[in-house]
């Protein structure tokens, strides 16, 4: 959804009462914003999120959330290089209405293809709550997340209309000749060697040897989120009106890929290894049941095999992402949690040995 560059609101300080009034009235509200303030929210690294508090009349909301390019230069350049900002605006403007997963209501989406400046203005999901990625969700919350995942994937399962869209299918840029994982692995090991056991470091190296086989993992093709985990979800309160049990955001990496990538990634990063091992069969069967409700033809055996093959997804993200975004203390803790949990999942499921090559 391109907009003239001089109209792009690329940081929260550029959002004015007059500008918000115009945006919200175009979105179907009525009234005038008299004043607006903002504060940064969330722990996102590739984008900056802000909650706006409005003094307004009429039907205008009292709070909104805006998303803008990252302020950290490294993270911002990653968002441009990987086309994250362009992809997220594309998802909300083109794809969101074609799937059943609940996403935030978007009131404005701006993107400049020359500068990659962008802005998303969306509903505030308060009083919903976010579960810290360093913690874990309950079994019921995991079941809800996997149910919503099936509502993303089921409607576009094997859809030829998206099979050739270059923004969804174009591979990410590499760093030199090596796969992105291998190119970033040395830096990851150097930074985190003292926080990983010998067995975990061996798993990091072993997965590096399996990049060709992992990259060649085939399976049913559909829309995948890529970063489907707790930090990108807001769970609802029981008395929310209207009800919104779970809303998923951060669509910067949406792509066409193997359906089980997201399921494995979520289970390998958002619950503890002990909890996952105890509950994963039942949770994955629930996910498969919802997919079947869309007419998806996928057997349990095929589903389980792909789930095992995709188990390194969380490790892949932890290694690559930690090296291409700005370093923060919370980010370091998060990447360690993701890597350790994913390594444990691979060990439990024999995933690295399952990858030939």
N, C-alpha and C positions, 0 to 999 in steps of 0.2 A: 504494500500500500504506500507507494512513494508520495512524498509531500515536498513542496519547495523547501530548500534548505533554511530559508529565513523564517520558516514557520515551525521548525523542529524545536521542541522544548527538550533540550538534551541534559538538563540537570534540574533538581528540585527548585533551585533559587529562581529559575525562569518562569515558574508557574505563578500566575497572578490571579487576583480575584476576577478581573475582567476576562482573562483567558479561560478560566474555569467556568465562568458563567456561560460563555459562548459554547464551550465543549459540551457542557451538561445539558444545555437547552437543545443542542443538536441531537443529543442522545435520548431526548424524550422527556426530560425533566422540565420543570418550570420554576422560575425564581431568579434571585440575584445573590451572588456571593459577595459579602461585604468585606471579609478579610479571610486570610488563609495562613496557616503556619504548618511546619512539617518537622518530622524527626526521622532519622534513619531507623529501619527495622530489618530484622533477619541477618543471616550470616553469609549471604550470597557473595561470591568472589568475582564472577564474571559480569555481574550486573549490580547496580545499586538500587535498593528498594527504600521507599519513603512512605510514611503515612501522613497524609494531609488532614488537618483539622480545619473545618470550614465554619465560619459564621455566615449563615445563609437563611433565606426565607423560602417560602413556597414548598415544593416537593423535593428540593435538592437534598442529597445525602449530607450527613454531618461529618463523615470521614470518608476518605478514599485512599487507595494505594497506588503509587506510581512506580514504574520501573524505568531505569535509565542506564546508559553505559557505565561500566566500572570506572571508579576514580583512579585506581592503581594502574599505572601505565602498562605493566606487563599483562595484567588481566584484561585490560581494555584491548590491547593488541591481539590477544588470544581470541577475544570475542569477534574482532573484525576478521582475523585470519580464518577462523573456523565458520564464519558467517552466522554466528549465534544470534546476533541481533536481527538480522534479516530473516532468519529461519523462524524465530519466535513470532514476529509480526505476521509472517506468512501463515503460521499455524492458526493464529487467532482469526485472521481475516478470511482464510480459505478452508481450513480443515476442521476447525472446532465444531462447526455446525453439522458435520457429517458423521460424527461419532457420538457415543452415548456417555462417555466418561464425563463427570462433572468438572468443569473448569470455571475460573472466575468470569463474571460478566465484564466485558470490555467496553468502556465508554469512548475511548479514543486510542488509535494506534497510528504512530507516525514513524516513518523510516526514510532516510535519505541514502540512496544507493551509492552516491559519490563519497560521502563522508562517513557513512555507517552510524551517524547520529540517529537515535531512536528514542521513542517514549511510548509507554503503555500506561493508560489510566484505567483502573479497574475497581471493582467493588472491594470494600474492606470486609474481610471474612470474620472479623471479631463479632461475637466472643468465642469463636472457634479457637482451638489450641493446636500447637505444634509440638511434636515429640522430638526431643533432642536426639540427633543422630548418634551421640555418644552413649545414649541409653538404648532402649528397645521398646517395641510395641507389644501389646498383648496378642494372644491368639485370635481373639475376635477382631481386633484392629487389623491384623495381618490378613484375615479372611476378607475383610471389607476392602482392603487395598488390592488384593488379587481379583476380587469381583469387579472393581472399577477398572482394573487393567484389562480384563476380558471385554469390558464395555468400550474400551479404546480399540482393541484389536479386532473384535468380532465383526463390526460393521464394514471394515475395509480389508478383510481377509482375502488375500489373493486378488485384489482389485486391480485390473489392468490400467485403470485410469490414473493410478499413482505410480505404476511400475517404472515409468520412464521420466518422472519429474526430476530434473537434475539437482534440485535443491535437496531432495530426499535420498537420492542414490549416489551422488558424487562422493567419492571417498575423501576423507580428510587429508589435508596436505601432510607430507612426510618431512622429517628433518634429515635431509640428505637421502641416501639410498636405503637406509635401514628402516624397518617398520617403526612406527612412533613409539611403541613400547620399548623396543631395543635401544632406540635413540635416547630415551629418557631414563632408562633403567640405571645406568651408572650414577647419575645425579641422585636418584632416589636412594640407592644403596649408600652413597656417601653421606647423605643427610640423615638417614634413619637407621644406620647400622647398629647403633647402640640401643635402639628400641625394639629390635627384632632378634629373635632367637636364631641359633645356627640353622635349625630346621626351617624356619620361616625364610631366612636368606636363601637357603637352598631351593625353596619353592619359587621364590622370585626369579632365580636364575633358571630353574627348570622350565618355568612358563616362558621365559625368553626364548628357549630352544624350540618351543611349540608354536611360535607365532604363525608360521605358514599354515599349519593344520587348524589352528584356532580361527584364523581369518577365512579359511575355506569351509567353516561350519555352515552347512546348508540346512534349511528347514522351511516351514511355511512362512511366506513373506507377508508382512503386514506392517502397519504403523507401530513403531516402538518409540518409547520416550527416551531411552538411553540412560537417564539419570533418575530412575524410578526408585526413590527412597524417602525416608521420613522427613528430611529437611525440605522436601518439595511437596509436602502435604499438609493440609489443615483439616483436622478432625472436628466434627460439629458437636455442640452440646445437645443434650436430650431435648431441651425446650426451645431450640432454634426455630424461628418462624421467618421464612419457610424452612422446612427441614433440609439440612445439607450435611449428611453424615460424614462425607469426605469430599474435599475439593483438591484437585491436583493442579499445580502450576509449574513454572519454570520449563517452558517448552523450547528452550534454546537449541536442543540437540535432536529434536524429533527427526526420525529417519525411517526408511524402509529397511526392514531387517528380519532376522529370525525371531519369531514370536516369543520363544522361551528366554531370550536374552533378558527381558525386563523382569520376568518372574524369578529367574536365578539371581539376578542382580539385587532385587528387593530382598529375597530371603537370605542372601549371603551378606547383606550389609545392615539390615534393619532389625534383626533379632539375634540373640546370642547363639553361639554354636549349639549349646545344649538344648535350648528351646527349639531351634530349627530342626535338629535331628529328631526330636520327639514329635513334632507336629507337621513336618513338611509333606508327608504322604497325604494326610487329610486335607491340608491346605491346597496342595496342588490339584487334588481331585475336585475340590470345590471350584477352583479356577477353570478346570477343564469342563465341568458341568455347565458353567456360565457360557463358555465358548460354544458348547454343543447347542445351547439355546439359540445361537445365531446360525445354526446349520453347519457349523464348522466340522469337517471330517478329520479328526485327529484322535488316534487311539491312545490309550493309557501308556502302552509300551513306547510308542514314538514320543509321546510327551515327556516321559521320564528319561528317556535316552537324551533328548535335546536339553532337558533341564540339567543333566549331569555335564554335558559338553559345554554348556554356557556358564557353568559355575565360576570360572575365572573372571567373569565380567567385572566384579567388584575390585579384584586385584588389578586388572587392566586399568580401570578408571583411577584407582588410588595412585598408581605409579605415574601414569601420564599426566593427570590433572595436577598433581602436586608440583610438577616441574614446569607447568606452563601458565600458572596463575601466581599472583603475588603471595608471598609466604606470610602466614599469620599463625599465632599460637593455637588458636582454635582450629584452624585449618590443619595444622600438623597433627593435632589430637584426632581430628576426624579421619584423616587419611590413614592414620595408624589403626584406628578402629575398623575401618573398612577393609584394609589389607589383611589384618589378622583374622577377622571373621571369614573373609573369603578364602584365605589359605586353609583354614580349618574345614570349610565346606568342601574344597577340592580334595583334601585328604580323606574326609569321611566318604566321599562319593567316588574316589578313584578317578577324578576328572582329568588330571594331567596325563595319567597313563592311558586314558581313553582316547586322547588326542594322538593320533599317529603322525609321524613325521617330525 
